[in-house]
Amino acid sequence: MQRLPLGPLYYEFSRHNEPRLRIQPGETMFVETEDAFSGQVRTNADRRDKSKKPYGNPQTGPIWVEGAEPGDSLAVKIEEIRPSLGQCATRTSDPKQLAEWLGTECPHGTHVCPIKDGQIHWSDSLTIPYTPMLGCIGTAPDMGVPTTFPAGPHGGNMDIIETAPGNIVYLPVFVPGAYLYLGDAHAAMGHGELSASGLEMPSHTIITVNLAKGKKIAGPRIETPTEIMTIVSGCPMERASAEAFARLILWMEADYGWNRWRAYDILTHVARTSMGYYGLGTMAAKIEKRYLQNPA
């Protein structure tokens, strides 16, 4: 297994950075990532110092995938996500849109939580199940250089809880080699990432990367053992939701033999959604695989 240790932290999904690891399709690798706070929050007394590190969500990479060309897609199986320090951290800050109802006197609220025995110890009396996920994973676009704050067709800061061990993340390839980046691991996160911070942690992540030649996709997809889903980011959120459903319908038509209008109908009754960071309007539309087996 190849290893990609923590090195330069990247705050853009850029095709201009020198690849730090070159892999063949089908390889499994061990990747170290830093937390969303760039390692600045390790105790309850710590504060983000944006004068030293002004950006968030640092990424490890890029990873060059041999044979990847524009019009292909990557299939990234997330095998495992482990905390590298045995703890995670979160913080409250500007309540943004919520200030209309809550006011602006929000305490900083740095909160470091130990992780042990499959539980996040929020306090002496309250635990949260350890359910890790990657907040960011993406490839480099062929035009422009998006930062690690938004999400888009390349993936990026999706903050979707299904980007989790056991699941496959499908990403478009825009440039030769794909230039895969990942980071921003969370020990757990609720739908919406309300305070713009999950339970952030540096991680030891194991992934397997496969390549689908000639499989062009419009944006990120996720496959779990029981569901498929498409992810779209943008505001207003209702437009992102509509596009995510449309992409899911087209996936059902292309790969599962569904008539698009029957797919539109069945999704009305059985679809589910998942929300990333609400402030970015990230939405996933999904359907259980059991409904896909017999196109109607």
Secondary structure, 3 states (H helix, E strand, C coil): CEEECCCCCECECCCCCCCCEEECCCEEEEEEECCCCCCCCCCCCCCCCCCCCCCCCCEEEEEEECCCCCCCEEEEEEEEEEECCCEEEECCCCCHHHHHHHCCCCCCCCEEEEEECCEEECCCCCEEECCCEEEEEECCCCCCCCECCCEECCEECCCCCCCCCCCEEEEECCCCCCCEEEEEEECCCCCCCCCCCCCECCEEEEEEEEEECCCCCCCCEEECCCEEEEEEECCCHHHHHHHHHHHHHHHHHHHHCCCHHHHHHHHHHHCEEEECCHHHCEEEEEEEHHHCCCCC
